[in-house]
Amino acid sequence: MQFAKVKLSSLAIAAGLMVVAGAASAQAVTSGGATLPQQLYTDIFTNGPIQGVWSYNGTGSGTGKTAFLTNNASLFGKTGTVHIVGSDSALTSAEVTTYNSAYNTGASSTVANYGRLVQIPAVATPVLLGYKETGVTALNLTTEQVCRVYAYDANFRTWDKVATVADDGANGSTNPIQVVFRTDTSGTTELLSRFLNAACGPYLPAGKSFTISNNFKTVVASAQSLTAADDANGDGLPDAWVGATGSSGVSSALATDHRLGYVSPDPVYTGSSNSNVARINTFLPTAASIQSAISAITPPATALARANPLNWVPAYAVPTGAYPIYGTTNLVLGQCYAGGIGAGTSAAAVKDFVTKLNNGTYDSKIASHNFVKLPANWNTAIQQAFLTSGSTLEIGATSVCAGIGR
């Protein structure tokens, strides 16, 4: 009997050592970037199922793209390789050209050869207009009202100009609208800017327009005409407006009365309650309306079109009969990773994550964080281009990535 006890104890120790060894050999994957999907990704990376040991540092989309494009892990407080980042701000042609000239120049090059740059949409998302004004419980804004508020139109600066009797029961509040905006470079800002740029032309003075940018000041500067009295502090924005960092910063700022801001879905501003999220043209940001808008956009279909990362972010179009501020949060990654695609590698971990986002494994997590699964036409295109064995764009394709990679 004593021998049996020792034997069982030895087996337990051996099993424990195997677990430790497995944990030690799991590939560490460094990630970060957009704060809009941070809670979703953190849930996946913490609770799985997922290969590897992942970290995600929410820095904003601009910093995230920079970290990946320059392979600068220090921007995430890490060392080594940046494997994949989240960005709601789409790559620009200049960024792609600069990256390719430095890091994707052929296997015989003397400079670093990381292989092809990849950008694909991860999930769809609305941009919510959260608000708080005492007495207003069912705010319904028109496109014109949204445009004129962000343009700081003199006739749309107080709550009585946007909240009707149906919205607040009185339509009497003359409190200034304190717009809450992102001070960091933000993909959420860029998604808002795409709507403002496309929809607001009829409501602005001649020569004025909103600019597509991930920098809020840049977005609104071309649409506003501020006087010295409007901008006494000289920061280029109306003095009544309030800056905040990150999605969580905006959400916190919206807890104060008289405020209207744009924010990604989070536990407070989910889009399900009109008491703190505005309707636009009567529509709340439901999953069905967002999917409908994106499914109408055709993904790249030819090999040449698919090889260009700029073609993988659905181009914004103002929808008819749906919530109008929407877009995708995207993943920026490499096709090739040092060490190949075998078990326990960073390439295998990255491909596994993209596969599970695409094939339905994470659907419940996507929904629970108030994001929207991509429509079928985009899922199919991603599967064919980046996840199918034999595709020249497949993540970790041995025919393309032999001897090269991040």
Steps between C-alpha positions, in 0.01 A plus 500: 500500500779735577647430155169589339496834675848582378410393147190719489694791645765458231236501229350817640840667503566388144164637385571829673837524328335438165255787562784733598702394198201557272440848645866586465507391134180685402580778256480853646309722258535879532204710392331831568356809334137602471309548822164449328534115494729475804243343733404243236859401429594493868209264565614269219867512598419438866219246476562342160489267331827624350848376421798673656528750783373837378536855627301802381595860582226748410691803371264629231506408134768748394757375748401141427564538128834669568602218734431240235632686198831573674500178707544710812376295794612767746185696408312215672746481790649182355816381330538289188252461216162668457297215353156648426310819586144626504419823319173669414707745296565354157850474359586774254672453165800692636528265797484193275761642260739592781460160665558307179812697412650429843375156594365317196773522240574141405684212662835603353484851642753612759230681698247329724249295302178450692286396206160623390301751705143384572196705607161337551180599679444322832148600605252768407407774742275798539632824642253595770400854592477480877335785685392632837264790551259506794148436377602370158425129483431420134732717290439468127737702281477564130803487274475877469507549877807276541680686221419844633593413860847381393536802269427721804219670313384804697140372492585153635703561815242440772290201590168660408618507137532122475267355766137526394195482721482128423859457616483680832137589562580870526747608231610774735864433592730781388810337643794498258567167329839388630636278225741233633777410254810281481831677558707202382525377143200276482340264253163576662558863404580391145179296473300803617690720252405274209133551579538877549699535178250302294172623649544862604564687175143631460502647853828694495587842355661508156864399515462316831524125555610247757836332439556124529762457771574317825581839659186675623631855459585426139153353444309809614742785417398502133130518591504762776544878500600582858524852633738611774208488741422141402860389557637725773754240608640474148497120468311503171174366645195658669574572865189313618617173345672234710798284403552143621749222435386159379152352482494459878589867544209608280264264681605645836464858376147428381392438859483880546189696407463701175734279298483330162786282375595220266612169638544138408266241654578438868314370805323835550451624145378184333260648247208311649364784711385829351521649849875552457568428131347723234298373212588649162212551257298273738749210475693345786831328411372144477704209369259442213531853368881496517524161327262616230710808425828306476364204303409746224873572458679245279828358637802464268455197274800467270849388605643839406236692696537275804877548509452873569436556874326829422210310341404313816332777701137537386462843341250716688170583333208686658230232544130534435266391775769407752717644775759707311820510712674167459816334378737219582778458746787339313800278558843591364736204487768334293464205267836360613652448845846384595497136606241383250142387556555186713339427834594748770607775257378857487372445145287206616362704790415797278336280235300319769369831636398629156339164417288497815388859447391401153345155547254571781701381802495849653149601390361495854783720624455739207130536583554527876732798442242662273698464180365356176627193315608572144243406235546171312648650183789650696555187712520290186750733333726501809486122521588457134785750498675460835394173663478247215791266439659566163404867479799722425372736770451232768642600838825311543491347146821297476528564126524873570645530849797260491786668684330837549257661744459738790 
